[in-house]
Amino acid sequence: MPIDPREPYDPNNIFARILRGEIPCQQVYADDWALAFHDINPQAPVHVLVIPRGAYVSWDDFSARASAEEITGFVRAVGAVARQLGLVAPGYRLLANVGFNGHQEVPHLHVHLFGGQPLGPMLAR
């Protein structure tokens, strides 16, 4: 069920629990700013989620409240994951769903990295 990004951060959401080590993940990358892991329901041959370590509901929340250091660290982590997975040369899709209309399902900022094949157009015309 899509979430309302205006709701307060829920410290018991699945990604918060993954960050605390309560739920395992297939980790791809970790640093002081972000954690990346394989999606449990991949939509492409490569489908990785990258989440910030901080408690942010959405991209909007993150861009409004995160420090410059957190923003820089997270953006650099996303790039590092794409490079580590060999996605840069062939190309990849980066997606962040925000709120109900964007069909955001987990109330913790996360970006999807999709790759490993031609992905086609983003939206049906």
N, C-alpha and C positions, 0 to 999 in steps of 0.2 A: 504494500500500500504506500503510495507516495506520501511524503511528509510535508508539513508546513515549515519552511525555513525560519519562520519567526518564533517558533517554539524554542524554549531554552535547551541547552545542550543536555543530552541524556547520558550520564556517565556509565550506563549499563548497556549502551548500544554495542552491537557485535564487534565493531572496529575498536572501540575502547577496550573491550574485553580481550581482543587479540593483542593490542598494545601492552596490556598488563600480563600477558602470557597465560590467561585463563582458557583461551581457545587456541589450538595450534593452527599454523598456517604454513604454506609452502613458500618460505621466504626466498626472495630474489635479491633484495638489497636492504640495507639498514644503515642509518647514520644518526647523528644527533637531531636531525630535523624531520626525518621521514622513515617510513617502513613501506616496502613494496613486496607484494606476494601475488601468486597466481590466483585468479578468480576460480571459485569452486564450480562455476557454471560457465565455462568459456564460450564466447561468441565468435571467436576467431582462433586460428592455430596458436597465436600468442595473444593472451588476454591477461594483463597484469593490472592490479590496483595499486596506486600509490597514495598513501595517507600521511598527513602531517602528524607529528607526535602531540601537538597541542589540541585542546578541546575546542574545535570549530565545527559548527553545524554544516556550513556550506561555503562555497566560493565567496559569496557576498559577505558572510560573517568573517571569514579569514581576511579578505581584502580590507575590511573596515577595522578589525581589531588586532590582527597579528603585527608584531614588530617587523621593522624592515629586515632585521636579521633572520627572523622566521620565514618571511616571504622569500628572501633570497635563497636561504637554505633549502626550502621546499622546491622552488623552481629548479634549482641546480640538481636536486635529487632526481626529479622527473627526467631531466636531460641525461643524467648519469645512467639511469635505468634503461632509457632508450638506446644509449650507446652500448651498454653492457650486453643487451639482448640482440645487438646487430640490426636494429630497426631503422637507423638513420638513412643509410644508402638506399634500401628499397622503398622506404617510406612507411608511415604508420599513421594511425588516427589517435588523437588525444581528445578525450571527452570528459566533461564534468557536468552531471545532471544537477540542476538546482530547483528545489521546490516541487510543488504539486504538478504544475504544467510541464516541468522538465523531467518528471517521473523519477525524482530522487527517492530512493527507498531506504537508505541508511542515513541517519542524522549525524554523520561525521563526514567532513569534507573528504572526498576521494576523487581521484581522476583515474580513468580507464585508459590504458595503452593497448591498442589493438594492432596486430600486424601478422606477418607470416604468409600473407597472400594478398592479391588485389582485393580491396574492400568494397569497391563500387561506390555509387553515389550515397551521400549521407541520408537524404530524405527522398522518398518517392515523389516524382513530379506529377 
